[in-house]
């Protein structure tokens, strides 16, 4: 059983994937070693880090749902 907030996490993951894909496509059409290229590279890296955090949160939510603990920390419940 998934927590209700998992839908929000799923939507956030989907949106970040869309933004990352758009940045990657845009970077392919940009001159290598230009300021725009490096800005897009930084954005793509940031999207990857955000995805890692959201994936960890999603696994934590699934773990708590699996073992039946409903006393998740307040910061997890608010997300």
N, C-alpha and C positions, 0 to 999 in steps of 0.2 A: 504494500500500500504506500503510495507516494504522498508526501505532504502537500498541502494546497499551494505553498509557496514555490514548489518545484516548477510550476507553470511559468512563473516569473523568471526563474533561473533559466529555463529552456528558451524563453523569448530573448533574454539577454544574450545567451550563447549564440542563438541564431543571428541576432543583430550584429554582434561583434564579428561573427564569421562573414557576414555580408560586407561589413566595413573593411575587414582585412582583405577580402577578395578584391574589392574595388580598388583598394590602395595598391595591391600587387599588380593589378592590370594597369593602373595608371603609372606605376613605377617602370613597367616594361617599356612604356612609350616615352620615358624621360631620359635625358642625356645622363649617362653614367658619370658619377663624381660631381654632379651639379648639386647645388644647395637643395633643390626640390627633391632630387633622388635621395639624398641623405635624410631629409625630413620624412619622406615616405618610408624609408627604411626604419627610422625610429618609431614611426606610428605603427608599422607592422609588428615590430618587436613588442611594443606596448600592448597591442591587441593580443599577442601570444601570451603575455604575462596575465592579462585579465582573464583569458580563457582558462589558464591554469588555475587561477583562484576560483573561478566559477565551477570548474569541473571538480575541484576538491570539495567545495561546498555541496555540490550535488551528491558526491559520494558520501559525505558525512550525513546528509539528510536521508539517503537511502539506507545507510548503516543503521541509523537510529530507528527508522521505520521497520527495518528487518528484525532488530532485536527487541522491538516493542517499547523502547524508551521514549517517552513523550516529554521529558524534562530537558529539552535542548537549551543551550545557553540563550539568553534573551536576544543577543545580537544576531543569532542564527534565525530565530523566530521572526525577527523584524524584517528580514530580507525578502 
